[in-house]
């Protein structure tokens, strides 16, 4: 028996647990990423790759410390070296996340054929015990001459979810599209 449009739509609808803020933020972040990609921006995964590489190095250091040929009293200096490297690389990884990523959910390249030479940084916030979701779009290179001013959208999540926890994608899509359009507008020059 063929499925009706309503049944298909309900299977594809994104549902969040309205009592779980992380679930709400995850669905909104995922949808915002899809919308940005739909506007022709290609995701820049270099930062994710660097994080994965740093994590792999940390794991290799831990494995060397765990499975070194000699037993404890003899490998004391080696273990101290591994612990030191583990701490240093973890510190570098945390510093990278804190300084570069912040609240970013997505980095992009500039769209193909665009006059803008920088990509976007899409970031979001949903403070604890708050229903106000803030989505920010800024330039990936704020010091660039082609960088636009960051734009921000702050709205209650109750505007985008039904009482059953389903995301009303049309409303959210419209708001994010308007935010991207606002970011891409040429700044007005004062005379």
MARZA-510853 format. One record per residue (C-alpha): x, y, z; residue in one letter; residue number from 1; chain. Coordinates in Angstrom, 1 decimal, decimal comma. Layout:
<kevo><px>X</px><py>Y</py><pz>Z</pz><residuo>a</residuo><num>NUM</num><cadena>A</cadena></kevo>
...
END
This chain:
<kevo><px>0,0</px><py>0,0</py><pz>0,0</pz><residuo>x</residuo><num>1</num><cadena>A</cadena></kevo>
<kevo><px>1,5</px><py>3,4</py><pz>-1,0</pz><residuo>x</residuo><num>2</num><cadena>A</cadena></kevo>
<kevo><px>2,4</px><py>5,9</py><pz>1,7</pz><residuo>x</residuo><num>3</num><cadena>A</cadena></kevo>
<kevo><px>0,6</px><py>9,2</py><pz>1,9</pz><residuo>x</residuo><num>4</num><cadena>A</cadena></kevo>
<kevo><px>2,4</px><py>12,5</py><pz>1,9</pz><residuo>x</residuo><num>5</num><cadena>A</cadena></kevo>
<kevo><px>1,6</px><py>12,9</py><pz>5,6</pz><residuo>x</residuo><num>6</num><cadena>A</cadena></kevo>
<kevo><px>3,1</px><py>9,6</py><pz>6,5</pz><residuo>x</residuo><num>7</num><cadena>A</cadena></kevo>
<kevo><px>6,3</px><py>10,3</py><pz>4,5</pz><residuo>x</residuo><num>8</num><cadena>A</cadena></kevo>
<kevo><px>6,6</px><py>13,8</py><pz>6,1</pz><residuo>x</residuo><num>9</num><cadena>A</cadena></kevo>
<kevo><px>6,2</px><py>12,4</py><pz>9,6</pz><residuo>x</residuo><num>10</num><cadena>A</cadena></kevo>
<kevo><px>8,9</px><py>9,9</py><pz>9,0</pz><residuo>x</residuo><num>11</num><cadena>A</cadena></kevo>
<kevo><px>11,3</px><py>12,6</py><pz>7,7</pz><residuo>x</residuo><num>12</num><cadena>A</cadena></kevo>
<kevo><px>10,4</px><py>15,1</py><pz>10,4</pz><residuo>x</residuo><num>13</num><cadena>A</cadena></kevo>
<kevo><px>13,0</px><py>16,0</py><pz>13,0</pz><residuo>x</residuo><num>14</num><cadena>A</cadena></kevo>
<kevo><px>11,8</px><py>15,4</py><pz>16,5</pz><residuo>x</residuo><num>15</num><cadena>A</cadena></kevo>
<kevo><px>13,5</px><py>16,6</py><pz>19,6</pz><residuo>x</residuo><num>16</num><cadena>A</cadena></kevo>
<kevo><px>12,9</px><py>15,8</py><pz>23,3</pz><residuo>x</residuo><num>17</num><cadena>A</cadena></kevo>
<kevo><px>11,6</px><py>19,2</py><pz>24,4</pz><residuo>x</residuo><num>18</num><cadena>A</cadena></kevo>
<kevo><px>12,9</px><py>18,6</py><pz>27,9</pz><residuo>x</residuo><num>19</num><cadena>A</cadena></kevo>
<kevo><px>16,5</px><py>18,0</py><pz>26,6</pz><residuo>x</residuo><num>20</num><cadena>A</cadena></kevo>
<kevo><px>18,2</px><py>21,2</py><pz>25,6</pz><residuo>x</residuo><num>21</num><cadena>A</cadena></kevo>
<kevo><px>21,1</px><py>19,3</py><pz>23,9</pz><residuo>x</residuo><num>22</num><cadena>A</cadena></kevo>
<kevo><px>18,6</px><py>17,5</py><pz>21,7</pz><residuo>x</residuo><num>23</num><cadena>A</cadena></kevo>
<kevo><px>17,0</px><py>20,8</py><pz>20,6</pz><residuo>x</residuo><num>24</num><cadena>A</cadena></kevo>
<kevo><px>20,3</px><py>22,5</py><pz>19,9</pz><residuo>x</residuo><num>25</num><cadena>A</cadena></kevo>
<kevo><px>21,6</px><py>19,4</py><pz>18,0</pz><residuo>x</residuo><num>26</num><cadena>A</cadena></kevo>
<kevo><px>18,5</px><py>19,4</py><pz>15,7</pz><residuo>x</residuo><num>27</num><cadena>A</cadena></kevo>
<kevo><px>18,7</px><py>23,2</py><pz>15,1</pz><residuo>x</residuo><num>28</num><cadena>A</cadena></kevo>
<kevo><px>22,5</px><py>23,1</py><pz>14,5</pz><residuo>x</residuo><num>29</num><cadena>A</cadena></kevo>
<kevo><px>22,1</px><py>20,2</py><pz>12,0</pz><residuo>x</residuo><num>30</num><cadena>A</cadena></kevo>
<kevo><px>19,3</px><py>22,0</py><pz>10,2</pz><residuo>x</residuo><num>31</num><cadena>A</cadena></kevo>
<kevo><px>21,3</px><py>25,2</py><pz>10,0</pz><residuo>x</residuo><num>32</num><cadena>A</cadena></kevo>
<kevo><px>24,2</px><py>23,3</py><pz>8,5</pz><residuo>x</residuo><num>33</num><cadena>A</cadena></kevo>
<kevo><px>21,9</px><py>21,8</py><pz>5,9</pz><residuo>x</residuo><num>34</num><cadena>A</cadena></kevo>
<kevo><px>20,5</px><py>25,2</py><pz>5,0</pz><residuo>x</residuo><num>35</num><cadena>A</cadena></kevo>
<kevo><px>24,0</px><py>26,8</py><pz>4,6</pz><residuo>x</residuo><num>36</num><cadena>A</cadena></kevo>
<kevo><px>25,1</px><py>23,9</py><pz>2,4</pz><residuo>x</residuo><num>37</num><cadena>A</cadena></kevo>
<kevo><px>21,9</px><py>24,3</py><pz>0,4</pz><residuo>x</residuo><num>38</num><cadena>A</cadena></kevo>
<kevo><px>22,9</px><py>27,9</py><pz>-0,3</pz><residuo>x</residuo><num>39</num><cadena>A</cadena></kevo>
<kevo><px>26,1</px><py>26,7</py><pz>-2,2</pz><residuo>x</residuo><num>40</num><cadena>A</cadena></kevo>
<kevo><px>28,6</px><py>26,9</py><pz>0,6</pz><residuo>x</residuo><num>41</num><cadena>A</cadena></kevo>
<kevo><px>30,9</px><py>23,9</py><pz>0,8</pz><residuo>x</residuo><num>42</num><cadena>A</cadena></kevo>
<kevo><px>31,9</px><py>22,8</py><pz>4,3</pz><residuo>x</residuo><num>43</num><cadena>A</cadena></kevo>
<kevo><px>35,6</px><py>23,3</py><pz>5,3</pz><residuo>x</residuo><num>44</num><cadena>A</cadena></kevo>
<kevo><px>36,6</px><py>20,3</py><pz>7,3</pz><residuo>x</residuo><num>45</num><cadena>A</cadena></kevo>
<kevo><px>40,2</px><py>21,2</py><pz>7,8</pz><residuo>x</residuo><num>46</num><cadena>A</cadena></kevo>
<kevo><px>39,7</px><py>22,1</py><pz>11,5</pz><residuo>x</residuo><num>47</num><cadena>A</cadena></kevo>
<kevo><px>37,9</px><py>18,8</py><pz>12,1</pz><residuo>x</residuo><num>48</num><cadena>A</cadena></kevo>
<kevo><px>40,8</px><py>16,9</py><pz>10,4</pz><residuo>x</residuo><num>49</num><cadena>A</cadena></kevo>
<kevo><px>43,3</px><py>18,7</py><pz>12,6</pz><residuo>x</residuo><num>50</num><cadena>A</cadena></kevo>
<kevo><px>41,3</px><py>17,8</py><pz>15,7</pz><residuo>x</residuo><num>51</num><cadena>A</cadena></kevo>
<kevo><px>41,2</px><py>14,1</py><pz>14,6</pz><residuo>x</residuo><num>52</num><cadena>A</cadena></kevo>
<kevo><px>44,9</px><py>14,1</py><pz>13,9</pz><residuo>x</residuo><num>53</num><cadena>A</cadena></kevo>
<kevo><px>45,7</px><py>15,5</py><pz>17,3</pz><residuo>x</residuo><num>54</num><cadena>A</cadena></kevo>
<kevo><px>43,4</px><py>13,0</py><pz>18,9</pz><residuo>x</residuo><num>55</num><cadena>A</cadena></kevo>
<kevo><px>45,1</px><py>10,2</py><pz>17,0</pz><residuo>x</residuo><num>56</num><cadena>A</cadena></kevo>
<kevo><px>48,5</px><py>11,4</py><pz>18,2</pz><residuo>x</residuo><num>57</num><cadena>A</cadena></kevo>
<kevo><px>47,2</px><py>11,4</py><pz>21,8</pz><residuo>x</residuo><num>58</num><cadena>A</cadena></kevo>
<kevo><px>45,9</px><py>7,9</py><pz>21,5</pz><residuo>x</residuo><num>59</num><cadena>A</cadena></kevo>
<kevo><px>49,2</px><py>6,6</py><pz>20,0</pz><residuo>x</residuo><num>60</num><cadena>A</cadena></kevo>
<kevo><px>51,1</px><py>8,2</py><pz>22,9</pz><residuo>x</residuo><num>61</num><cadena>A</cadena></kevo>
<kevo><px>48,8</px><py>6,5</py><pz>25,4</pz><residuo>x</residuo><num>62</num><cadena>A</cadena></kevo>
<kevo><px>49,1</px><py>3,2</py><pz>23,6</pz><residuo>x</residuo><num>63</num><cadena>A</cadena></kevo>
<kevo><px>52,9</px><py>3,4</py><pz>23,6</pz><residuo>x</residuo><num>64</num><cadena>A</cadena></kevo>
<kevo><px>52,8</px><py>4,1</py><pz>27,4</pz><residuo>x</residuo><num>65</num><cadena>A</cadena></kevo>
<kevo><px>50,5</px><py>1,1</py><pz>28,0</pz><residuo>x</residuo><num>66</num><cadena>A</cadena></kevo>
<kevo><px>52,2</px><py>-1,5</py><pz>25,8</pz><residuo>x</residuo><num>67</num><cadena>A</cadena></kevo>
<kevo><px>55,9</px><py>-0,6</py><pz>26,2</pz><residuo>x</residuo><num>68</num><cadena>A</cadena></kevo>
<kevo><px>58,1</px><py>-3,7</py><pz>26,3</pz><residuo>x</residuo><num>69</num><cadena>A</cadena></kevo>
<kevo><px>59,5</px><py>-3,1</py><pz>29,8</pz><residuo>x</residuo><num>70</num><cadena>A</cadena></kevo>
<kevo><px>57,5</px><py>-3,3</py><pz>33,1</pz><residuo>x</residuo><num>71</num><cadena>A</cadena></kevo>
<kevo><px>57,0</px><py>-0,4</py><pz>35,5</pz><residuo>x</residuo><num>72</num><cadena>A</cadena></kevo>
<kevo><px>60,2</px><py>0,1</py><pz>37,5</pz><residuo>x</residuo><num>73</num><cadena>A</cadena></kevo>
<kevo><px>62,3</px><py>-0,1</py><pz>34,4</pz><residuo>x</residuo><num>74</num><cadena>A</cadena></kevo>
<kevo><px>60,2</px><py>2,1</py><pz>32,1</pz><residuo>x</residuo><num>75</num><cadena>A</cadena></kevo>
<kevo><px>59,6</px><py>4,9</py><pz>34,6</pz><residuo>x</residuo><num>76</num><cadena>A</cadena></kevo>
<kevo><px>61,4</px><py>7,6</py><pz>32,5</pz><residuo>x</residuo><num>77</num><cadena>A</cadena></kevo>
<kevo><px>59,6</px><py>6,5</py><pz>29,4</pz><residuo>x</residuo><num>78</num><cadena>A</cadena></kevo>
<kevo><px>56,2</px><py>6,7</py><pz>31,2</pz><residuo>x</residuo><num>79</num><cadena>A</cadena></kevo>
<kevo><px>57,0</px><py>10,1</py><pz>32,5</pz><residuo>x</residuo><num>80</num><cadena>A</cadena></kevo>
<kevo><px>57,8</px><py>11,3</py><pz>29,0</pz><residuo>x</residuo><num>81</num><cadena>A</cadena></kevo>
<kevo><px>54,6</px><py>9,8</py><pz>27,6</pz><residuo>x</residuo><num>82</num><cadena>A</cadena></kevo>
<kevo><px>52,5</px><py>11,4</py><pz>30,3</pz><residuo>x</residuo><num>83</num><cadena>A</cadena></kevo>
<kevo><px>54,2</px><py>14,7</py><pz>29,6</pz><residuo>x</residuo><num>84</num><cadena>A</cadena></kevo>
<kevo><px>53,5</px><py>14,4</py><pz>25,9</pz><residuo>x</residuo><num>85</num><cadena>A</cadena></kevo>
<kevo><px>50,0</px><py>13,4</py><pz>26,6</pz><residuo>x</residuo><num>86</num><cadena>A</cadena></kevo>
<kevo><px>49,4</px><py>16,5</py><pz>28,7</pz><residuo>x</residuo><num>87</num><cadena>A</cadena></kevo>
<kevo><px>51,1</px><py>18,8</py><pz>26,2</pz><residuo>x</residuo><num>88</num><cadena>A</cadena></kevo>
<kevo><px>49,1</px><py>17,5</py><pz>23,2</pz><residuo>x</residuo><num>89</num><cadena>A</cadena></kevo>
<kevo><px>45,8</px><py>17,5</py><pz>25,1</pz><residuo>x</residuo><num>90</num><cadena>A</cadena></kevo>
<kevo><px>46,6</px><py>21,1</py><pz>26,1</pz><residuo>x</residuo><num>91</num><cadena>A</cadena></kevo>
<kevo><px>47,2</px><py>22,1</py><pz>22,5</pz><residuo>x</residuo><num>92</num><cadena>A</cadena></kevo>
<kevo><px>44,0</px><py>20,4</py><pz>21,4</pz><residuo>x</residuo><num>93</num><cadena>A</cadena></kevo>
<kevo><px>42,0</px><py>22,2</py><pz>24,1</pz><residuo>x</residuo><num>94</num><cadena>A</cadena></kevo>
<kevo><px>43,6</px><py>25,5</py><pz>23,2</pz><residuo>x</residuo><num>95</num><cadena>A</cadena></kevo>
<kevo><px>42,8</px><py>24,9</py><pz>19,5</pz><residuo>x</residuo><num>96</num><cadena>A</cadena></kevo>
<kevo><px>39,2</px><py>24,2</py><pz>20,3</pz><residuo>x</residuo><num>97</num><cadena>A</cadena></kevo>
<kevo><px>38,9</px><py>27,1</py><pz>22,7</pz><residuo>x</residuo><num>98</num><cadena>A</cadena></kevo>
<kevo><px>40,5</px><py>29,7</py><pz>20,4</pz><residuo>x</residuo><num>99</num><cadena>A</cadena></kevo>
<kevo><px>39,5</px><py>28,7</py><pz>16,9</pz><residuo>x</residuo><num>100</num><cadena>A</cadena></kevo>
<kevo><px>36,2</px><py>26,8</py><pz>17,2</pz><residuo>x</residuo><num>101</num><cadena>A</cadena></kevo>
<kevo><px>34,4</px><py>28,5</py><pz>20,1</pz><residuo>x</residuo><num>102</num><cadena>A</cadena></kevo>
<kevo><px>30,7</px><py>27,8</py><pz>19,5</pz><residuo>x</residuo><num>103</num><cadena>A</cadena></kevo>
<kevo><px>31,2</px><py>27,1</py><pz>15,8</pz><residuo>x</residuo><num>104</num><cadena>A</cadena></kevo>
<kevo><px>29,0</px><py>24,4</py><pz>14,3</pz><residuo>x</residuo><num>105</num><cadena>A</cadena></kevo>
<kevo><px>30,4</px><py>24,8</py><pz>10,8</pz><residuo>x</residuo><num>106</num><cadena>A</cadena></kevo>
<kevo><px>33,2</px><py>26,4</py><pz>8,8</pz><residuo>x</residuo><num>107</num><cadena>A</cadena></kevo>
<kevo><px>32,7</px><py>26,9</py><pz>5,0</pz><residuo>x</residuo><num>108</num><cadena>A</cadena></kevo>
<kevo><px>34,7</px><py>27,9</py><pz>2,0</pz><residuo>x</residuo><num>109</num><cadena>A</cadena></kevo>
<kevo><px>33,5</px><py>30,9</py><pz>-0,1</pz><residuo>x</residuo><num>110</num><cadena>A</cadena></kevo>
<kevo><px>30,9</px><py>29,8</py><pz>-2,7</pz><residuo>x</residuo><num>111</num><cadena>A</cadena></kevo>
<kevo><px>32,2</px><py>29,1</py><pz>-6,2</pz><residuo>x</residuo><num>112</num><cadena>A</cadena></kevo>
<kevo><px>31,8</px><py>32,2</py><pz>-8,4</pz><residuo>x</residuo><num>113</num><cadena>A</cadena></kevo>
<kevo><px>31,4</px><py>34,6</py><pz>-5,4</pz><residuo>x</residuo><num>114</num><cadena>A</cadena></kevo>
<kevo><px>33,1</px><py>37,9</py><pz>-5,1</pz><residuo>x</residuo><num>115</num><cadena>A</cadena></kevo>
<kevo><px>33,6</px><py>37,2</py><pz>-1,4</pz><residuo>x</residuo><num>116</num><cadena>A</cadena></kevo>
<kevo><px>36,9</px><py>35,5</py><pz>-0,8</pz><residuo>x</residuo><num>117</num><cadena>A</cadena></kevo>
<kevo><px>36,2</px><py>34,2</py><pz>2,7</pz><residuo>x</residuo><num>118</num><cadena>A</cadena></kevo>
<kevo><px>33,9</px><py>31,5</py><pz>3,9</pz><residuo>x</residuo><num>119</num><cadena>A</cadena></kevo>
<kevo><px>31,6</px><py>31,5</py><pz>6,8</pz><residuo>x</residuo><num>120</num><cadena>A</cadena></kevo>
<kevo><px>31,7</px><py>30,5</py><pz>10,4</pz><residuo>x</residuo><num>121</num><cadena>A</cadena></kevo>
<kevo><px>28,3</px><py>29,5</py><pz>11,6</pz><residuo>x</residuo><num>122</num><cadena>A</cadena></kevo>
<kevo><px>28,0</px><py>29,3</py><pz>15,4</pz><residuo>x</residuo><num>123</num><cadena>A</cadena></kevo>
<kevo><px>25,2</px><py>28,9</py><pz>17,8</pz><residuo>x</residuo><num>124</num><cadena>A</cadena></kevo>
<kevo><px>24,4</px><py>29,2</py><pz>21,5</pz><residuo>x</residuo><num>125</num><cadena>A</cadena></kevo>
<kevo><px>21,5</px><py>27,9</py><pz>23,6</pz><residuo>x</residuo><num>126</num><cadena>A</cadena></kevo>
<kevo><px>22,3</px><py>28,9</py><pz>27,2</pz><residuo>x</residuo><num>127</num><cadena>A</cadena></kevo>
<kevo><px>21,4</px><py>26,5</py><pz>30,0</pz><residuo>x</residuo><num>128</num><cadena>A</cadena></kevo>
<kevo><px>17,8</px><py>27,0</py><pz>31,3</pz><residuo>x</residuo><num>129</num><cadena>A</cadena></kevo>
<kevo><px>17,0</px><py>29,4</py><pz>28,5</pz><residuo>x</residuo><num>130</num><cadena>A</cadena></kevo>
<kevo><px>14,8</px><py>29,0</py><pz>25,4</pz><residuo>x</residuo><num>131</num><cadena>A</cadena></kevo>
<kevo><px>16,7</px><py>31,7</py><pz>23,4</pz><residuo>x</residuo><num>132</num><cadena>A</cadena></kevo>
<kevo><px>18,7</px><py>30,1</py><pz>20,6</pz><residuo>x</residuo><num>133</num><cadena>A</cadena></kevo>
<kevo><px>21,3</px><py>32,4</py><pz>19,0</pz><residuo>x</residuo><num>134</num><cadena>A</cadena></kevo>
<kevo><px>22,6</px><py>31,7</py><pz>15,5</pz><residuo>x</residuo><num>135</num><cadena>A</cadena></kevo>
<kevo><px>25,6</px><py>33,8</py><pz>14,3</pz><residuo>x</residuo><num>136</num><cadena>A</cadena></kevo>
<kevo><px>27,1</px><py>34,0</py><pz>10,8</pz><residuo>x</residuo><num>137</num><cadena>A</cadena></kevo>
<kevo><px>30,5</px><py>35,6</py><pz>10,5</pz><residuo>x</residuo><num>138</num><cadena>A</cadena></kevo>
<kevo><px>33,4</px><py>35,6</py><pz>8,1</pz><residuo>x</residuo><num>139</num><cadena>A</cadena></kevo>
<kevo><px>35,9</px><py>32,8</py><pz>8,4</pz><residuo>x</residuo><num>140</num><cadena>A</cadena></kevo>
<kevo><px>38,6</px><py>35,4</py><pz>8,0</pz><residuo>x</residuo><num>141</num><cadena>A</cadena></kevo>
<kevo><px>37,4</px><py>38,6</py><pz>9,9</pz><residuo>x</residuo><num>142</num><cadena>A</cadena></kevo>
<kevo><px>40,5</px><py>40,5</py><pz>8,9</pz><residuo>x</residuo><num>143</num><cadena>A</cadena></kevo>
<kevo><px>39,9</px><py>40,1</py><pz>5,2</pz><residuo>x</residuo><num>144</num><cadena>A</cadena></kevo>
<kevo><px>38,9</px><py>43,1</py><pz>3,2</pz><residuo>x</residuo><num>145</num><cadena>A</cadena></kevo>
<kevo><px>35,9</px><py>41,2</py><pz>1,8</pz><residuo>x</residuo><num>146</num><cadena>A</cadena></kevo>
<kevo><px>34,7</px><py>40,2</py><pz>5,2</pz><residuo>x</residuo><num>147</num><cadena>A</cadena></kevo>
<kevo><px>31,2</px><py>41,4</py><pz>6,1</pz><residuo>x</residuo><num>148</num><cadena>A</cadena></kevo>
<kevo><px>30,0</px><py>42,2</py><pz>9,6</pz><residuo>x</residuo><num>149</num><cadena>A</cadena></kevo>
<kevo><px>28,7</px><py>39,3</py><pz>11,6</pz><residuo>x</residuo><num>150</num><cadena>A</cadena></kevo>
<kevo><px>24,9</px><py>38,9</py><pz>11,8</pz><residuo>x</residuo><num>151</num><cadena>A</cadena></kevo>
<kevo><px>23,0</px><py>37,3</py><pz>14,5</pz><residuo>x</residuo><num>152</num><cadena>A</cadena></kevo>
<kevo><px>19,5</px><py>35,8</py><pz>15,0</pz><residuo>x</residuo><num>153</num><cadena>A</cadena></kevo>
<kevo><px>18,1</px><py>35,3</py><pz>18,5</pz><residuo>x</residuo><num>154</num><cadena>A</cadena></kevo>
<kevo><px>14,7</px><py>33,7</py><pz>18,9</pz><residuo>x</residuo><num>155</num><cadena>A</cadena></kevo>
<kevo><px>12,9</px><py>31,4</py><pz>21,3</pz><residuo>x</residuo><num>156</num><cadena>A</cadena></kevo>
<kevo><px>13,0</px><py>27,7</py><pz>20,2</pz><residuo>x</residuo><num>157</num><cadena>A</cadena></kevo>
<kevo><px>9,3</px><py>27,6</py><pz>20,9</pz><residuo>x</residuo><num>158</num><cadena>A</cadena></kevo>
<kevo><px>8,9</px><py>29,5</py><pz>17,6</pz><residuo>x</residuo><num>159</num><cadena>A</cadena></kevo>
<kevo><px>10,3</px><py>26,5</py><pz>15,6</pz><residuo>x</residuo><num>160</num><cadena>A</cadena></kevo>
<kevo><px>9,0</px><py>23,4</py><pz>17,4</pz><residuo>x</residuo><num>161</num><cadena>A</cadena></kevo>
<kevo><px>5,5</px><py>22,0</py><pz>17,8</pz><residuo>x</residuo><num>162</num><cadena>A</cadena></kevo>
<kevo><px>4,2</px><py>21,0</py><pz>21,2</pz><residuo>x</residuo><num>163</num><cadena>A</cadena></kevo>
<kevo><px>5,0</px><py>17,4</py><pz>20,2</pz><residuo>x</residuo><num>164</num><cadena>A</cadena></kevo>
<kevo><px>8,7</px><py>18,3</py><pz>19,6</pz><residuo>x</residuo><num>165</num><cadena>A</cadena></kevo>
<kevo><px>8,7</px><py>18,3</py><pz>15,8</pz><residuo>x</residuo><num>166</num><cadena>A</cadena></kevo>
<kevo><px>10,8</px><py>21,0</py><pz>14,1</pz><residuo>x</residuo><num>167</num><cadena>A</cadena></kevo>
<kevo><px>8,8</px><py>23,2</py><pz>11,8</pz><residuo>x</residuo><num>168</num><cadena>A</cadena></kevo>
<kevo><px>11,5</px><py>23,3</py><pz>9,2</pz><residuo>x</residuo><num>169</num><cadena>A</cadena></kevo>
<kevo><px>9,8</px><py>25,8</py><pz>7,0</pz><residuo>x</residuo><num>170</num><cadena>A</cadena></kevo>
<kevo><px>9,9</px><py>28,5</py><pz>9,7</pz><residuo>x</residuo><num>171</num><cadena>A</cadena></kevo>
<kevo><px>13,4</px><py>27,7</py><pz>10,7</pz><residuo>x</residuo><num>172</num><cadena>A</cadena></kevo>
<kevo><px>14,6</px><py>27,6</py><pz>7,1</pz><residuo>x</residuo><num>173</num><cadena>A</cadena></kevo>
<kevo><px>13,0</px><py>31,0</py><pz>6,4</pz><residuo>x</residuo><num>174</num><cadena>A</cadena></kevo>
<kevo><px>14,8</px><py>32,6</py><pz>9,4</pz><residuo>x</residuo><num>175</num><cadena>A</cadena></kevo>
<kevo><px>18,2</px><py>31,1</py><pz>8,5</pz><residuo>x</residuo><num>176</num><cadena>A</cadena></kevo>
<kevo><px>17,8</px><py>32,0</py><pz>4,8</pz><residuo>x</residuo><num>177</num><cadena>A</cadena></kevo>
<kevo><px>17,0</px><py>35,6</py><pz>5,8</pz><residuo>x</residuo><num>178</num><cadena>A</cadena></kevo>
<kevo><px>20,1</px><py>35,6</py><pz>8,1</pz><residuo>x</residuo><num>179</num><cadena>A</cadena></kevo>
<kevo><px>22,4</px><py>34,4</py><pz>5,3</pz><residuo>x</residuo><num>180</num><cadena>A</cadena></kevo>
<kevo><px>20,9</px><py>37,0</py><pz>2,9</pz><residuo>x</residuo><num>181</num><cadena>A</cadena></kevo>
<kevo><px>21,4</px><py>39,7</py><pz>5,5</pz><residuo>x</residuo><num>182</num><cadena>A</cadena></kevo>
<kevo><px>25,1</px><py>38,7</py><pz>5,9</pz><residuo>x</residuo><num>183</num><cadena>A</cadena></kevo>
<kevo><px>25,6</px><py>38,7</py><pz>2,1</pz><residuo>x</residuo><num>184</num><cadena>A</cadena></kevo>
<kevo><px>24,2</px><py>42,1</py><pz>1,5</pz><residuo>x</residuo><num>185</num><cadena>A</cadena></kevo>
<kevo><px>26,6</px><py>44,8</py><pz>0,5</pz><residuo>x</residuo><num>186</num><cadena>A</cadena></kevo>
<kevo><px>27,2</px><py>47,3</py><pz>3,4</pz><residuo>x</residuo><num>187</num><cadena>A</cadena></kevo>
<kevo><px>25,6</px><py>50,7</py><pz>2,8</pz><residuo>x</residuo><num>188</num><cadena>A</cadena></kevo>
<kevo><px>28,2</px><py>53,4</py><pz>2,2</pz><residuo>x</residuo><num>189</num><cadena>A</cadena></kevo>
<kevo><px>27,7</px><py>56,6</py><pz>4,0</pz><residuo>x</residuo><num>190</num><cadena>A</cadena></kevo>
<kevo><px>28,1</px><py>59,8</py><pz>2,0</pz><residuo>x</residuo><num>191</num><cadena>A</cadena></kevo>
END
